[in-house]
């Protein structure tokens, strides 16, 4: 995990991070700089892209609701789709963790 919150002793010296807390322990926040919006790192973005594409294929009529159309579109996402979306994202994870430029 790149960013986390740690409990540290009050008298810890040399910490350059911002502290919050009471007298007994402080919480130290480590700042985490995330890459710009990167949908290729998040498989759920690919899932929603497929759902939106399926919804756009047919015009919304008076007889059906948007939530029903979302449900029907989600049923069209297969386990194979999910596995492919995850496989597509995985090669970028290590590069992201080492803060390499993505594009």
C-alpha positions as CSV (number, residue, x, y, z in Angstrom):
1,X,0.0,0.0,0.0
2,X,1.5,3.4,-1.0
3,X,-0.3,5.4,1.7
4,X,-1.3,4.5,5.2
5,X,-1.9,6.0,8.6
6,X,0.4,4.9,11.4
7,X,0.2,5.3,15.2
8,X,3.5,6.7,16.5
9,X,4.8,7.8,19.9
10,X,4.4,11.5,20.7
11,X,8.1,12.1,21.2
12,X,9.2,10.7,17.8
13,X,11.8,13.0,16.4
14,X,12.7,13.8,12.9
15,X,9.3,13.2,11.5
16,X,8.5,15.7,8.7
17,X,4.9,14.6,8.4
18,X,1.9,16.4,9.7
19,X,0.7,15.1,13.1
20,X,-2.8,14.8,14.6
21,X,-3.9,13.3,17.8
22,X,-3.8,13.4,21.6
23,X,-0.9,13.5,24.0
24,X,-0.4,9.7,24.2
25,X,-0.2,8.9,20.5
26,X,-0.3,10.9,17.3
27,X,-1.4,9.8,13.9
28,X,1.0,10.6,11.1
29,X,-0.4,11.2,7.7
30,X,1.7,10.2,4.8
31,X,0.9,12.1,1.7
32,X,0.3,10.1,-1.4
33,X,0.5,11.5,-4.9
34,X,-1.6,9.5,-7.2
35,X,-1.2,9.5,-11.0
36,X,-3.7,11.6,-13.0
37,X,-7.0,10.0,-13.8
38,X,-6.0,6.6,-15.2
39,X,-9.0,4.4,-16.0
40,X,-6.7,1.7,-17.3
41,X,-5.6,1.1,-13.7
42,X,-9.1,0.4,-12.5
43,X,-11.0,-2.5,-14.1
44,X,-14.4,-1.2,-12.8
45,X,-14.0,1.6,-15.3
46,X,-14.0,-0.9,-18.1
47,X,-17.0,-2.6,-16.6
48,X,-19.0,0.7,-16.6
49,X,-17.9,1.5,-20.1
50,X,-19.4,-1.8,-21.3
51,X,-22.7,-1.1,-19.4
52,X,-22.9,2.4,-20.8
53,X,-22.3,1.1,-24.3
54,X,-25.1,-1.5,-23.9
55,X,-27.5,1.2,-22.6
56,X,-26.8,3.5,-25.5
57,X,-27.6,0.8,-28.1
58,X,-31.4,1.3,-27.5
59,X,-33.3,4.5,-26.9
60,X,-35.0,4.8,-23.5
61,X,-38.7,4.3,-23.8
62,X,-41.6,5.3,-21.5
63,X,-42.1,1.6,-20.5
64,X,-38.6,1.0,-19.1
65,X,-36.6,2.6,-16.4
66,X,-32.9,3.5,-16.4
67,X,-32.2,1.2,-13.4
68,X,-33.8,-1.7,-15.2
69,X,-31.6,-1.0,-18.2
70,X,-28.5,-0.8,-16.0
71,X,-29.4,-4.2,-14.5
72,X,-29.9,-5.8,-17.9
73,X,-26.7,-4.3,-19.2
74,X,-24.7,-5.6,-16.2
75,X,-26.0,-9.1,-16.8
76,X,-24.2,-9.0,-20.2
77,X,-20.8,-8.6,-18.5
78,X,-19.3,-12.1,-18.3
79,X,-16.7,-13.6,-16.0
80,X,-14.4,-13.7,-19.0
81,X,-14.9,-9.9,-19.5
82,X,-14.0,-9.4,-15.8
83,X,-10.9,-11.6,-16.1
84,X,-9.8,-9.7,-19.3
85,X,-10.3,-6.3,-17.6
86,X,-8.2,-7.3,-14.6
87,X,-5.5,-8.8,-16.9
88,X,-5.5,-5.6,-18.9
89,X,-4.9,-3.5,-15.7
90,X,-2.3,-5.7,-14.0
91,X,0.8,-4.8,-16.2
92,X,0.4,-1.2,-15.0
93,X,0.3,-1.9,-11.3
94,X,4.1,-2.2,-10.7
95,X,4.8,0.8,-12.8
96,X,2.3,2.8,-10.8
97,X,3.8,1.6,-7.5
98,X,7.3,2.7,-8.6
99,X,5.8,6.1,-9.7
100,X,6.9,5.7,-13.4
101,X,5.1,7.9,-15.9
102,X,2.2,6.0,-17.5
103,X,1.7,7.8,-20.7
